[in-house]
Amino acid sequence: MPYEIKSSPDFAIIDYKLAAGESVVAESGAMVSMSSNIKMKTEARGGIFAAAKRKLLGGESIFQNTFTAEGGEGHVMLAPGSPGDIISFDLAEGKSLMIQSSAYVAATPDVKLDTKWGGVKGFFSGTGMFLLKATGPGTVFVASYGAIYPKNCEGEYIVDTDHIVAFEDTVNYSISKVGGIKSLFFGGEGLVAKFSGNGMVYAQTRSPGQLASFLHPYRPVKNSN
Amino acid sequence: MQFNIEFGPAYALAIAKLEQGDAVMAESGAMVTQDAHIRMETSASQGKGVGGFLKGLGRSLFLGESFFRNTFHADNGPGEVTFAPSLPGDIMLYDMTGSDLIIQQQSYLASGTGVEIETKWGGFKSFFSEGRMFWIRAFGNGPLALNAFGAIKEIEIDGSYIVDTGHIVAFEPSLTFTIRRVGSWFSTFFSSEGLVCRFEGKGKLFIQSRNPAEFGSLVGGKLPPRNK
């Protein structure tokens, strides 16, 4: 493996070693540090239209950075925005992983990224239930806020939408609310994804939305004049 | 019903394993994942039926306090539900065996159905009227999962002990307490050490290594203003 995930699980970081001429692609803003012989190229991957679609639907940056080692080997350190863990997935040719768009960190150059529509409910709920479909061959890196709870879905399994990190595309999902209408308004549990089929589902143990809700009351109050 | 705690101390997750017919109650919004055949039910924490529901609703709206808890039932076979709090930190288990435990409300995560929660415990009320701190009383029997902001430390008090109120997770009511300022009015104003709780007696106190309100002020104060 040309990479190592260090400082896991609380503040994980990818240390990716590149042989001469080798590349890795990362979400813009993910680069922490790198050898001085690494060249960074910013591009809209898959052409400007595919990139714009990803931006509009996937919430992920329109531009990605490709890091290439020139004239010898080198390394690049890559990290996500939030505290937490990083896991890597080796995808065989044609095999896909569905990723919550904000969880995507980096991938090897042959991995194809496409946007998946999270469904009307996901769109209107503001849960950010936008998905990227990463298709092999190659390795993709996914980050969580908090730890990652892996679960083998056999039949049906439910995950709060704000806690979804990634899932294998062998499971289907639908967005719904749990409990009755009373639960939706007063129960605090908002929308959930109900997975069906067989495959791995990865949940994160903290939710960015809940942190934002916690902080909201501490914001200064606007003067009403 | 049995709890397992994983991924502590920074981002702990409580995993509740339910036998068929078991149930587990949790703070609203705490559910992370669950088996699809587990049935969730929302209830106001006090009283029964519509009266209790409306009363809970009124208090929830007017006091900004979450009075709704969700109960997860394993009617259709054994299963699993996982819970996490909003903030980073650890989760501890406390085994209720008939005695009470006083809990800082934000620290309550989940409990077995044999554990009763009373939300209008007023022991601290007069002292914390301005704050966002609310206290609940747990009684009954069974496991209780409490979450902390940061790490949790258990302190066995025998005599007297002082703790900042924002760092209290829970304490056994065999302890008596008084709320006081540390130092003079001058130091209260300038040192930002606010109110402290002085415990007396013999019993356990659980503290958290970070204070949510301090963190809220630190980060929230840098955010753009909100509407009233």
Interface residues (C-beta under 8 A of the other chain):
Chain A: P9 D10 P83 G84 G146 A147 Y149 K151 G155 E156 Y157 I158 V159 D160 H163 V178 G179 G180 K182 S183 F186 G187 G188 E189 K194 S196 V201 A203 T205 R206 S207 Q210 L211 S213 F214 L215 H216 P217 Y218 R219 P220 V221 K222 N223 S224
Chain B: E6 F7 A10 Y11 A12 L13 E27 S28 G29 A30 M31 V32 T33 Q34 D35 A36 H37 I38 M40 E41 T42 F53 L57 S60 G64 S66 F68 N70 T82 A84 S86 L87 P88 R132 P212 G216 S217 V219 G220 G221 L223 P224 P225 R226 N227 K228
